[in-house]
C-alpha cells in the first residue's frame, strides 16, 4: 500500500541540510545565538521579498498577532472583527489584549470573510479588523480597505498562510496597517521550530512593536526600559536557516500553483469542489482543501486506511469553542462557517509530491465517493 503523508517536511528541508549544518557550526563557534547577523540578514531579505518597509522577527506567528494588536492601543471593550474558520491564535491575540473578538461569517467561494457579514457587524466599538488570507487565498482588499477607511477601522493582515500571495499584483501584507507572518515548520516558509514576523509600512507601528517585543527597550542590551514589554525574538539558528530558504520562496509558490492546477483539474473530474481563487489574485496554496458534502469524517477515515493522510482545517469554529463561551455565540450564528467546518477536508499537498501519488489520491477519493454515496 502506498503511504502518503499530509506534508513531507523531510522532502522540503533535505536540500538545505548541509547549509543548515554550516549555520549551526557558525553560530556555535561565534557564540552568537540571539539578535545577531542572521536576524539582520533575514529581516533585510523579508523586506525585499515582501516589498515592505519594516520587519521585526519574533518568536511565533501568535506572538506577532499579539504584538500587532497591542501597538494599536486598543482599550477594554473595543471590538476587533475576525472570522471563526481559522486557527485560534487570531481570537486569542484579541482577547489577550483586553479587546473583544467579533466573529463574522465566510463566503462559499473561497471561505474568506463575507463582506456583507463584515459590514453588518461594524458599530462604534469596532476599532480593528483581522483579515486572514486563509489557505493562501487573498481577500478582496480593495473593498475591505474602502469599508475600513470609511469607518476608521485599523487593518491587521494575518498572512501566516499566505507568504508571497498577491492581490492585483501587490503582495498581501501591504494593504493594512500592520501584518504578520508565521514560520511554523509546515508553513510555505517554515523554520525548524517556531518563528514569526511583523511586517508593516508604518514607521510608528514598527517602533512600537520593536519596543514591546524587546522588554520595552529600543535595542537588545538597552539599560533603560521605556515601557513594560515582553520577550519575543527569533533565535539566530532559525534566522540563518530561513535566510537560506527564503531565496527559494518565489519558485516554491510557482510550483504550488502548478500543482494546484493539476489538483483543480482532477477535482473537477470527480465532481469535488475546491477553492476558487479570485481573478487577478495569486494564491500561495499553503493548503489544498476540498468540500466533501456529506460523510466527510468517513471519507477521511477510508482515505487513511488506504495510506492517505488528510487533515481538517478547521473542525470546530472558534466561536463555538469553550474558550470563547463567554461571548455567547450559539449554533447556527455563523451558518456558512459551521456548514463548511463539517465538509472541509485538506488533501496531501506539498512541493515534490509525485504524479503517481497525486493520481493515487484522486483515484482512491473517486472510488470512496462512488462506494459510499
C-alpha positions as CSV (number, residue, x, y, z in Angstrom):
1,X,0.0,0.0,0.0
2,X,1.2,3.5,-0.9
3,X,1.7,5.8,2.1
4,X,1.2,9.5,1.5
5,X,1.8,11.9,4.4
6,X,-0.2,15.1,4.6
7,X,3.0,17.1,4.3
8,X,6.5,15.9,3.7
9,X,8.8,18.2,5.6
10,X,11.8,16.0,5.1
11,X,11.4,16.3,1.4
12,X,11.0,20.1,1.8
13,X,14.1,20.6,4.0
14,X,16.6,17.9,3.0
15,X,18.2,20.0,0.3
16,X,19.1,22.6,3.0
17,X,20.7,20.1,5.3
18,X,24.4,20.9,4.6
19,X,23.8,24.6,4.7
20,X,21.9,24.3,8.0
21,X,24.8,22.3,9.5
22,X,27.1,25.1,8.4
23,X,24.9,27.7,10.1
24,X,24.7,25.6,13.2
25,X,28.5,25.3,13.4
26,X,28.9,29.0,12.7
27,X,26.5,30.0,15.5
28,X,28.2,27.7,18.0
29,X,31.7,28.9,17.1
30,X,30.7,32.6,17.3
31,X,28.6,32.0,20.4
32,X,26.0,34.5,18.9
33,X,22.6,32.9,19.3
34,X,20.3,35.9,19.8
35,X,19.8,39.1,17.7
36,X,22.9,38.6,15.6
37,X,23.9,39.0,11.9
38,X,21.4,36.3,10.6
39,X,18.5,38.2,12.2
40,X,19.6,41.3,10.4
41,X,20.0,39.4,7.2
42,X,16.6,37.7,7.3
43,X,14.8,41.0,8.1
44,X,16.6,42.6,5.1
45,X,15.5,39.7,2.9
46,X,11.9,39.8,4.1
47,X,11.7,43.5,3.4
48,X,13.0,42.9,-0.2
49,X,10.9,39.8,-1.0
50,X,7.6,41.2,0.5
51,X,8.2,44.7,-0.8
52,X,7.7,46.0,2.7
53,X,9.5,48.8,4.6
54,X,9.8,47.4,8.1
55,X,10.3,43.9,9.5
56,X,10.6,42.6,13.1
57,X,11.4,39.0,13.8
58,X,9.6,37.4,16.8
59,X,9.1,34.1,18.5
60,X,6.0,32.9,16.6
61,X,3.0,33.9,14.4
62,X,0.9,34.1,17.6
63,X,3.3,36.5,19.3
64,X,3.3,38.6,16.1
65,X,-0.5,38.8,16.3
66,X,-0.5,39.7,20.0
67,X,2.1,42.4,19.4
68,X,0.4,43.8,16.3
69,X,-2.8,44.3,18.2
70,X,-1.0,45.6,21.2
71,X,0.6,48.5,19.3
72,X,-2.8,49.7,18.0
73,X,-3.5,50.8,21.6
74,X,-7.0,49.2,21.9
75,X,-9.0,49.7,25.1
76,X,-11.1,47.3,27.0
77,X,-14.5,47.0,25.3
78,X,-13.0,47.8,21.8
79,X,-14.1,45.3,19.2
80,X,-11.9,43.5,16.6
81,X,-13.7,41.8,13.8
82,X,-12.4,38.5,12.5
83,X,-13.5,35.1,11.2
84,X,-14.1,31.9,13.1
85,X,-12.8,29.4,10.5
86,X,-9.2,29.8,11.2
87,X,-6.6,28.8,13.8
88,X,-7.5,30.1,17.3
89,X,-4.4,32.4,17.5
90,X,-6.2,35.4,16.0
91,X,-9.0,35.4,18.5
92,X,-6.6,34.7,21.4
93,X,-4.5,37.7,20.4
94,X,-7.5,39.9,20.6
95,X,-8.7,38.6,23.9
96,X,-5.2,38.7,25.5
97,X,-5.1,42.4,24.6
98,X,-8.3,43.0,26.6
99,X,-10.4,43.7,23.4
100,X,-13.4,41.7,22.2
101,X,-13.3,39.4,19.2
102,X,-16.4,39.7,17.0
103,X,-16.8,36.8,14.5
104,X,-18.3,37.2,11.1
105,X,-19.3,34.6,8.5
106,X,-17.4,33.5,5.4
107,X,-18.4,33.1,1.7
108,X,-18.8,29.8,0.0
109,X,-16.5,30.5,-3.0
110,X,-13.1,30.6,-1.2
111,X,-14.1,30.5,2.5
112,X,-12.7,34.0,3.2
113,X,-14.6,36.7,5.1
114,X,-18.0,37.5,3.8
115,X,-18.1,41.3,3.1
116,X,-21.8,41.7,3.9
117,X,-21.4,39.9,7.2
118,X,-18.5,42.2,8.0
119,X,-20.4,45.3,7.2
120,X,-23.3,44.3,9.4
121,X,-21.1,43.8,12.5
122,X,-19.5,47.3,12.3
123,X,-20.5,49.6,15.1
124,X,-19.0,52.4,17.2
125,X,-17.0,49.9,19.2
126,X,-15.3,48.4,16.1
127,X,-11.7,49.5,16.1
128,X,-9.9,46.9,14.0
129,X,-10.2,44.0,11.6
130,X,-8.1,40.9,11.3
131,X,-8.0,39.9,7.6
132,X,-6.9,36.3,7.5
133,X,-5.7,35.2,4.0
134,X,-6.7,31.7,4.8
135,X,-5.1,28.7,2.9
136,X,-3.0,31.3,1.0
137,X,-6.0,32.9,-0.8
138,X,-6.1,36.7,-0.8
139,X,-9.2,38.5,0.4
140,X,-10.9,41.3,-1.6
141,X,-8.7,44.0,-0.2
142,X,-10.0,46.9,-2.4
143,X,-13.5,46.6,-0.9
144,X,-12.2,45.9,2.6
145,X,-9.9,49.0,2.6
146,X,-12.8,51.2,1.4
147,X,-15.1,50.0,4.2
148,X,-12.3,50.3,6.9
149,X,-11.3,53.8,5.7
150,X,-14.9,55.0,5.9
151,X,-15.4,53.6,9.4
152,X,-11.8,54.4,10.7
153,X,-11.0,50.7,11.3
154,X,-7.4,49.6,11.5
155,X,-6.5,46.6,9.4
156,X,-4.3,43.7,10.6
157,X,-3.4,41.2,7.9
158,X,-2.8,37.7,9.0
159,X,-0.6,36.4,6.3
160,X,0.6,33.3,8.2
161,X,-0.6,31.0,5.4
162,X,-0.1,33.5,2.6
163,X,3.6,34.1,2.1
164,X,4.0,35.9,-1.2
165,X,0.3,35.7,-2.2
166,X,-0.8,38.6,-4.3
167,X,-4.0,40.6,-4.7
168,X,-3.9,42.6,-8.0
169,X,-0.1,42.2,-8.3
170,X,0.5,43.5,-4.8
171,X,1.9,41.2,-2.1
172,X,-0.5,40.7,0.8
173,X,0.7,42.3,4.0
174,X,1.0,45.6,2.2
175,X,-2.7,46.5,2.3
176,X,-3.3,47.0,6.0
177,X,-1.7,49.0,8.9
178,X,0.3,46.0,10.1
179,X,0.7,42.3,9.1
180,X,2.1,39.1,10.5
181,X,3.9,36.1,9.2
182,X,4.4,32.6,10.7
183,X,7.4,30.4,10.2
184,X,5.9,27.3,11.8
185,X,7.6,24.3,10.2
186,X,4.7,23.4,7.9
187,X,4.3,26.9,6.5
188,X,5.5,27.7,3.0
189,X,8.5,29.5,4.5
190,X,9.0,27.2,7.5
191,X,11.7,27.1,10.2
192,X,12.8,24.0,12.2
193,X,10.8,25.3,15.1
194,X,8.5,28.2,15.9
195,X,9.1,31.7,14.4
196,X,7.2,34.7,13.2
197,X,7.5,38.2,12.0
198,X,5.7,41.6,12.0
199,X,5.7,43.5,8.7
200,X,4.5,47.0,8.1
201,X,5.0,50.1,6.1
202,X,4.4,52.3,9.2
203,X,7.5,53.6,11.0
204,X,5.4,54.4,14.1
205,X,3.9,50.8,14.4
206,X,7.3,49.2,13.7
207,X,9.0,51.2,16.5
208,X,6.2,50.4,19.0
209,X,6.4,46.7,18.1
210,X,10.2,46.7,18.5
211,X,9.8,48.3,21.9
212,X,7.1,46.0,23.2
213,X,8.7,42.8,21.9
214,X,12.1,43.7,23.4
215,X,11.4,44.0,27.1
216,X,10.2,47.6,26.5
217,X,13.6,48.8,25.3
218,X,14.8,50.2,21.9
219,X,17.5,47.6,21.4
220,X,18.7,44.3,22.8
221,X,21.0,45.5,25.5
222,X,19.5,48.8,26.3
223,X,19.8,49.6,30.0
224,X,16.7,51.9,30.1
225,X,13.4,50.1,29.5
226,X,10.8,52.6,28.3
227,X,7.6,50.6,28.8
228,X,6.5,47.2,30.2
229,X,7.1,44.8,27.4
230,X,7.7,41.1,26.7
231,X,10.5,39.0,25.3
232,X,9.7,37.8,21.8
233,X,12.5,37.2,19.3
234,X,13.7,34.7,16.7
235,X,17.0,32.8,17.6
236,X,20.0,33.1,15.2
237,X,19.9,29.5,14.1
238,X,16.3,29.7,12.9
239,X,17.0,33.1,11.3
240,X,20.0,31.6,9.5
241,X,18.0,28.7,8.2
242,X,15.2,30.9,7.0
243,X,17.6,33.3,5.3
244,X,18.6,30.4,3.0
245,X,15.1,29.1,2.4
246,X,13.6,32.5,1.6
247,X,15.7,32.6,-1.6
248,X,13.5,29.9,-3.0
249,X,10.1,31.2,-1.9
250,X,9.1,32.6,-5.3
251,X,10.0,29.3,-7.0
252,X,8.1,27.4,-4.4
253,X,4.9,29.5,-4.9
254,X,5.2,28.8,-8.7
255,X,5.5,25.1,-8.0
256,X,2.5,25.2,-5.7
257,X,0.4,27.0,-8.3
258,X,1.4,24.5,-11.0
259,X,0.5,21.7,-8.6
260,X,-2.9,23.3,-7.7
261,X,-3.8,23.3,-11.5
262,X,-3.4,19.5,-11.5
263,X,-5.5,19.2,-8.4
264,X,-8.2,21.6,-9.8
265,X,-8.4,19.5,-12.9
266,X,-8.7,16.2,-11.0
267,X,-11.2,17.7,-8.6
268,X,-13.4,18.8,-11.5
269,X,-13.2,15.3,-13.0
270,X,-14.7,13.7,-9.9
271,X,-17.1,16.5,-9.0
272,X,-15.3,17.7,-5.9
273,X,-15.5,21.4,-5.0
274,X,-12.2,23.2,-4.4
275,X,-11.4,26.8,-3.5
276,X,-12.0,29.4,-6.3
277,X,-9.1,31.9,-6.4
278,X,-10.4,35.4,-7.3
279,X,-9.5,36.6,-10.8
280,X,-6.3,38.7,-10.7
281,X,-5.1,37.1,-7.4
282,X,-2.2,34.7,-6.8
283,X,-2.6,32.2,-4.0
284,X,0.3,30.8,-2.1
285,X,-1.6,27.5,-1.8
286,X,-0.4,26.8,1.7
287,X,-3.1,24.1,1.9
288,X,-5.4,22.4,-0.6
289,X,-8.9,22.0,1.0
290,X,-11.9,20.4,-0.8
291,X,-15.5,20.1,0.1
292,X,-17.0,16.7,0.9
293,X,-20.7,17.4,1.1
294,X,-21.6,14.5,3.3
295,X,-19.9,11.8,5.4
296,X,-16.7,13.8,5.5
297,X,-15.3,12.0,8.5
298,X,-16.0,8.6,6.9
299,X,-14.2,9.7,3.8
300,X,-11.2,10.9,5.8
301,X,-11.1,7.5,7.7
302,X,-11.3,5.5,4.5
303,X,-8.6,7.6,2.9
304,X,-6.3,6.9,5.9
305,X,-7.0,3.2,5.6
306,X,-5.6,3.5,2.0
307,X,-2.5,5.3,3.3
308,X,-3.6,8.8,2.5
309,X,-3.2,11.2,5.4
310,X,-5.7,14.2,5.3
311,X,-6.4,16.9,7.9
312,X,-9.3,19.2,8.6
313,X,-8.9,23.0,8.6
314,X,-10.8,23.7,10.8
315,X,-13.1,21.2,12.5
316,X,-14.6,23.3,15.3
317,X,-15.2,27.0,14.6
318,X,-13.7,29.4,17.2
319,X,-17.0,31.0,18.2
320,X,-18.2,27.5,19.4
321,X,-15.1,26.6,21.3
322,X,-15.1,26.6,25.1
323,X,-12.5,29.3,25.5
324,X,-14.9,31.8,23.9
325,X,-18.1,30.6,25.5
326,X,-18.3,33.9,27.4
327,X,-19.1,35.7,24.1
328,X,-22.5,33.8,24.0
329,X,-22.4,32.7,20.4
330,X,-25.0,30.0,19.6
331,X,-25.0,27.2,17.0
332,X,-26.1,28.5,13.6
333,X,-25.0,32.0,14.4
334,X,-22.4,31.7,11.6
335,X,-24.2,29.3,9.2
336,X,-21.7,29.1,6.4
337,X,-18.7,28.8,8.7
338,X,-20.5,25.9,10.6
339,X,-21.5,24.2,7.4
340,X,-18.0,24.3,5.9
341,X,-16.5,23.0,9.2
342,X,-18.4,19.8,8.7
343,X,-17.5,19.5,5.0
344,X,-13.9,20.7,4.6
345,X,-11.0,18.3,4.1
346,X,-7.4,19.2,3.3
347,X,-5.6,16.8,0.9
348,X,-1.9,16.0,0.9
349,X,-0.3,18.9,-0.9
350,X,3.4,19.8,-1.0
351,X,6.1,20.6,-3.5
352,X,7.8,17.5,-4.8
353,X,4.8,15.1,-4.5
354,X,4.9,12.7,-7.4
355,X,2.4,12.5,-10.2
356,X,1.8,8.8,-9.3
357,X,0.9,9.8,-5.7
358,X,-1.4,12.5,-6.9
359,X,-3.2,10.1,-9.2
360,X,-3.4,7.6,-6.4
361,X,-5.0,10.2,-4.1
362,X,-7.7,11.1,-6.6
363,X,-8.4,7.6,-7.8
364,X,-8.9,6.5,-4.2
365,X,-11.1,9.5,-3.4
366,X,-13.2,8.8,-6.5
367,X,-13.6,5.2,-5.6
368,X,-14.6,6.0,-2.0
369,X,-17.2,8.6,-3.1
370,X,-18.7,6.1,-5.5
371,X,-18.9,3.4,-2.8
372,X,-20.5,5.5,0.0
373,X,-22.9,7.8,-1.9
